Structures are given as C-alpha cells and as structure tokens.
C-alpha cells in the first residue's frame, strides 16, 4: 500500500562535538519518506523555496518518492540550525527560519485523497486536521508532534489526536501532553484521547509500543558511534509505517515487528549526517540488522524455572 506523508522539507545546519555542517538536506518528511520508501511507495506533500535545486531532489528520486505534491514557491526553504552535546538525545536549537514553510497550506494532488496510509509529520495540528479533512477513509492514520504544539495548541492537538489511529511521540512530549510522570500512565492517558496505538520514542533507550495487546519494548541498536541523531525519530516512523503499509491490506497490523524495523532504520540514520548513510543503504543490510535485533533480544527458554520449582518443592 502507498503512504502519503505531509511534513517539512528543510535545510539543516548541525553542530556536534566532532563536526559541523551547514545546509544539509533535512526535515521530518524528508527523513520519513526516504526510510519508508524501502518498504512501500511514498507520496510527499511539502513546500520548498527557490533555493531548493536538483541536487536536493536527487535523494527522493533515487528512492522513487512521488513528488507531485511538493510545492515550489518564491522565497527561501525552511531552515533549522542546532547542536548536540555529550547527550545525543538532546538537541539545542540555535536558529529557526520558517521562510516559505510559514505559509504552507497542504493541498493534495488529484487522486491522493484515496492513499491508504497517511502519516502526518510534525507540523501545526491545524494543518494536520486540514489534511484529514481532505482524505477519504485511509486504512491507517498516524501522527507525530512536538513540545511546541503541545504547549501552544493543546486543545487543537487533542482534537486532531481523536481522529488518528497511531501516535508517535517522544518520552518528554508524552509527559508534557498528559501531565503524567510515569510512562505507562502517560501512555494510557494518551490512548484515552483517541489513538489506539501509542509509540513512545526513547532515543538511545529504544521505543515502547502500547496497544490493545499490552506493552512491547524494543531497544535501540547498540551504535558504536552516533555521528548525527537528526532525523532518527522520523526515520523510525518511516520504518514503522513503511512496514505496516507493506503488509497485505487485510493483514493484521504487526506493530511489534514494525517497531523493530523502525529501530533498524533509525540505527542507520544516526551513522552519518543528513541522508548520507541511508542513501547508500542496501536491502540486505536492513534484513541483516533485523536479524541482529532478533539475536539482541533473544534470551532462550526458561529452563531455570524447573530448578526453582524443584527447590520450592523440597522446602
């Protein structure tokens, strides 16, 4: 099944303890669409300015992303600048220039309203709501958000959450959204707002999926060296939704395997700046790392239980 993603395409300037790069291709929709394209066809709705050229379009075209919904308007493309310290899970924003993104109004090309899977990347919840209004009964709807929208438009965000099936959110944001300190309580409160599935992204600690089957935790892949964490959460979402979209339309969603593949894609994203690592990624590497995750979380049969029961019986 095809995926429609609505979000930002941007230029990022990143500073880490080891390096600094300017005008890298970034944005939530960028990282999501490239990661998801390894599993399912992707359609992109976003806006860029006159400074966005053929070199920036190349990564999308290499992956077969449909760009008919990419608006090009006069002005400069959205720009974000940030830095990371010793903790790769914490980014400090140095500068944000919305530019053409400030007036972005998502408009779906003809026929795109019937796309079966919709991912609303991190944008204004009013815009997310407007996209839902344009859709005709998608099979899967998922949404991401951030602390800014939780603080500035909490009621609008809650109304939008009531219309989607899946929420992807990080640990700090879900506590901010619900006012709960415990992550389990926060997830339960969030599900009460509408989403059937809550996926809590926990950075280097992996992710937690909460659905009707209970709780499922997947670790982050043990990276030898995190080069640039930017886009890891969006790549996770791309792997997660891309896998769900790749299943047969009548298949039961496997959120647990989707979370593992989300973690797989995020693990590749952090190995280089921008899309450098993901652009040279091969399908065999994805399956290889999936198997590595399987080995990472396998701990054998509970044979020790027999010994415990025998000891209890002799007391």
C-alpha positions in Angstrom: 0.0 0.0 0.0 1.1 3.6 -0.7 1.9 6.1 2.0 1.1 9.8 1.9 3.4 11.9 4.2 2.8 15.6 4.9 5.5 17.5 6.7 8.6 19.6 6.3 11.5 19.5 3.8 14.3 21.7 5.1 17.9 22.7 5.2 19.7 21.8 8.4 22.9 23.2 9.9 24.2 20.7 12.5 27.0 21.1 15.1 28.2 18.0 17.1 31.2 17.6 19.4 33.1 16.2 16.4 32.0 18.2 13.3 29.8 20.9 11.9 27.9 21.0 8.6 25.7 23.6 7.0 22.7 23.4 4.6 22.2 19.7 4.8 19.0 18.2 3.4 16.6 17.6 6.3 13.1 18.0 7.5 10.6 15.5 9.0 9.0 14.5 5.7 12.5 14.0 4.1 13.8 11.5 6.6 10.4 9.7 6.8 9.9 9.4 3.1 13.3 8.0 2.3 13.2 5.5 5.2 9.6 4.4 4.3 10.5 4.0 0.6 12.5 0.9 1.4 9.2 -0.9 2.2 6.3 0.9 0.3 5.7 3.5 -2.3 5.7 7.0 -0.9 3.9 10.2 -1.9 5.2 13.5 -0.4 3.4 16.8 0.3 5.6 19.6 1.4 6.8 23.1 0.4 10.3 24.4 -0.7 11.7 27.6 -1.9 13.6 28.8 -5.0 16.9 27.7 -3.3 15.9 24.1 -3.5 17.5 22.6 -6.5 18.1 19.4 -8.4 20.8 18.2 -6.1 18.3 18.2 -3.2 15.7 16.4 -5.2 18.0 13.6 -6.1 17.6 11.5 -2.9 13.9 11.5 -3.3 14.0 10.5 -7.0 16.6 7.7 -6.2 14.0 6.1 -3.9 11.1 6.6 -6.3 9.3 9.1 -4.0 6.3 10.7 -5.8 7.0 14.5 -5.7 3.8 15.7 -7.4 2.7 17.2 -4.0 5.9 19.1 -3.5 5.1 22.8 -3.8 7.8 25.1 -5.0 7.1 28.8 -4.2 9.1 32.1 -4.2 11.3 32.5 -1.2 13.7 30.5 0.8 13.3 27.0 2.1 12.7 26.3 5.8 16.0 26.3 7.7 16.9 24.9 11.1 20.2 25.1 13.0 21.0 23.1 16.1 23.8 21.5 18.1 24.3 18.3 20.1 26.5 17.9 23.2 27.5 14.8 25.0 23.9 13.5 25.1 22.8 12.7 21.5 19.2 12.6 22.6 19.2 16.3 23.4 19.4 18.9 20.6 19.7 22.6 21.3 18.0 24.8 18.7 20.3 27.7 17.6 18.1 29.2 14.9 14.8 28.5 13.1 13.8 30.3 9.9 10.3 29.2 8.7 10.6 31.1 5.4 8.1 29.5 2.9 7.0 27.0 5.5 5.3 29.8 7.4 2.6 30.0 4.7 2.4 26.3 3.9 -1.1 25.0 3.3 -1.1 21.3 2.3 -3.0 20.6 -0.8 -3.3 17.0 -2.1 -2.9 16.3 -5.8 -5.9 14.7 -7.6 -6.4 11.1 -6.5 -4.1 11.3 -3.5 -7.1 11.5 -1.1 -7.5 7.8 -1.6 -4.0 6.9 -0.4 -4.5 4.0 2.1 -1.8 5.1 4.6 -1.4 8.7 5.9 1.5 10.0 8.1 1.1 13.5 9.5 4.7 14.5 10.3 5.5 17.2 12.9 3.5 20.2 11.7 0.8 22.6 13.1 -2.1 20.4 14.3 -4.5 22.7 12.4 -2.7 21.7 9.2 -2.8 18.1 10.2 -6.5 18.4 10.7 -6.9 20.1 7.3 -5.2 17.1 5.6 -7.5 14.7 7.4 -10.4 16.7 6.0 -9.1 16.1 2.5 -8.7 12.3 2.9 -11.3 9.7 2.0 -11.2 6.9 4.7 -7.5 5.9 4.8 -6.8 2.5 6.3 -4.0 3.7 8.6 -3.6 7.2 10.0 -0.6 8.2 12.1 0.6 11.4 13.6 3.8 12.9 15.1 4.0 16.1 17.1 6.4 18.1 19.3 6.6 20.1 22.5 5.9 23.4 20.8 2.5 22.3 19.5 1.7 20.6 22.8 2.3 23.9 24.6 0.9 26.3 22.1 -2.2 24.4 20.7 -3.1 21.7 23.2 -6.8 21.6 22.6 -6.4 21.6 18.8 -3.9 18.8 19.1 -6.2 16.7 21.2 -9.0 17.2 18.7 -6.7 16.0 15.9 -5.4 13.1 18.0 -9.0 11.9 18.3 -9.0 11.4 14.5 -5.9 9.2 14.1 -5.1 5.6 15.0 -1.4 5.9 15.8 0.6 8.5 17.7 4.4 8.6 17.6 5.8 10.8 20.3 8.9 11.0 22.5 9.2 10.4 26.2 9.3 14.1 27.3 6.5 15.1 25.0 4.0 12.4 26.2 4.6 13.5 29.8 4.0 17.1 28.7 0.9 16.1 26.8 -0.7 14.2 29.7 0.8 15.6 32.9 1.7 12.1 34.0 5.2 11.3 35.3 5.1 7.6 34.7 5.5 6.5 31.1 2.8 3.7 31.4 0.3 6.1 32.9 1.1 8.7 30.2 0.5 6.1 27.5 -2.8 5.0 29.0 -4.0 8.6 29.2 -2.9 9.2 25.6 -4.9 6.2 24.4 -7.9 7.6 26.1 -7.6 10.7 23.8 -8.2 8.6 20.7 -5.1 6.8 19.3 -5.4 3.0 19.5 -1.6 2.7 19.3 0.9 4.9 21.1 4.6 4.6 20.1 6.9 6.3 22.5 10.3 7.1 21.0 13.0 6.9 23.7 16.2 7.8 21.8 19.1 5.6 22.8 16.8 3.6 25.0 14.7 2.4 22.1 10.9 2.6 21.8 7.8 1.4 23.6 4.6 0.4 21.8 1.3 0.4 23.7 -1.8 -1.1 22.1 -4.6 -3.5 22.8 -2.1 -6.3 23.2 -0.3 -4.5 26.0 3.2 -3.2 26.0 6.2 -4.0 23.8 9.7 -2.6 24.2 12.4 -2.6 21.6 15.9 -1.5 22.3 17.9 0.9 20.2 20.6 -0.9 18.2 23.9 -0.5 20.1 25.7 2.0 17.9 29.5 2.1 18.1 29.4 5.8 17.3 26.4 8.2 16.9 27.5 10.7 14.2 24.3 12.8 13.9 21.0 12.0 15.6 19.0 14.4 13.5 16.1 12.6 11.7 16.4 9.4 13.7 12.8 9.8 15.0 11.4 10.4 11.6 13.4 7.5 10.1 11.9 5.3 12.9 8.5 6.5 11.8 9.4 5.7 8.2 10.4 2.2 9.0 7.4 1.7 11.3 4.7 2.9 8.8 6.6 1.6 5.8 6.4 -1.9 7.2 2.7 -1.6 8.1 1.9 -0.4 4.6 3.9 -3.3 3.0 1.6 -5.9 4.6 -1.5 -7.2 2.7 -4.5 -4.8 3.1 -6.4 -7.4 5.1 -3.4 -8.5 7.2 -3.5 -7.8 11.0 -1.1 -5.0 11.8 2.1 -6.2 13.4 3.1 -3.2 15.5 5.9 -5.1 17.3 7.7 -6.1 14.1 7.1 -2.6 12.8 8.8 -1.1 15.9 11.8 -3.3 15.3 12.1 -2.2 11.7 11.6 1.4 12.8 14.6 1.0 15.2 16.6 -0.6 12.3 16.1 2.4 10.1 16.8 4.8 12.9 20.1 3.0 13.6 21.3 3.6 10.1 20.2 7.2 10.1 22.5 8.2 13.1 25.6 6.7 11.4 26.2 9.8 9.2 25.0 13.3 8.6 21.8 14.0 6.7 20.9 11.2 4.3 24.5 10.1 3.6 24.2 6.7 5.2 20.6 5.9 4.1 21.3 6.8 0.5 23.9 4.0 0.3 21.8 1.6 2.3 21.1 -1.8 0.7 18.1 -4.1 1.4 20.4 -6.8 2.6 21.7 -4.5 5.3 18.2 -4.0 6.6 17.4 -7.7 6.9 20.9 -8.3 8.4 20.3 -5.7 11.1 16.7 -7.0 11.7 18.3 -10.4 12.4 20.8 -8.7 14.7 17.9 -7.2 16.7 16.4 -10.7 16.9 19.6 -12.0 18.4 19.9 -9.0 20.7 16.6 -9.7 22.3 16.7 -13.5 22.4 17.4 -15.0 25.8 16.5 -18.6 25.5 14.0 -20.9 27.1 13.2 -20.5 30.9 15.0 -23.8 31.8 15.9 -22.3 35.2 12.2 -22.5 36.2 12.5 -26.3 36.6 15.3 -25.8 39.1 13.3 -23.2 41.0 10.3 -25.4 41.2 12.3 -28.3 42.4 13.9 -26.2 45.2 10.5 -24.9 46.2 9.1 -28.5 46.4 11.9 -29.6 48.8 11.2 -26.9 51.3 
